[in-house]
């Protein structure tokens, strides 16, 4: 056990971070496993999100994250990739902007030698 005050605090902090990291790692692993069992676009996007968050928090290297995402994307077959297109909403009527009445002329002054 640590004796110094700052070492005690460092131990407390590292325990908190360890607990947080375990949760994030397990979420990432379960998301990856779900995609491997039944590859769908919804699960793939959830796994991408979990992997990106883990890489951002330095729980895994960026190259490992890219490699995992590549492996998972190969599992989802191109025939299954269907983008759900939401029905288009009525476009808002835009009000015309007021045109500027006067434009300023900018002239450069040449310095004499």
PyMOL commands that set and color helices and strands:
alter all, ss='L'
color gray80, all
select helices_A, chain A and resi 5-37+41-56+62-75+78-80
alter helices_A, ss='H'
color red, helices_A
deselect
rebuild
show_as cartoon
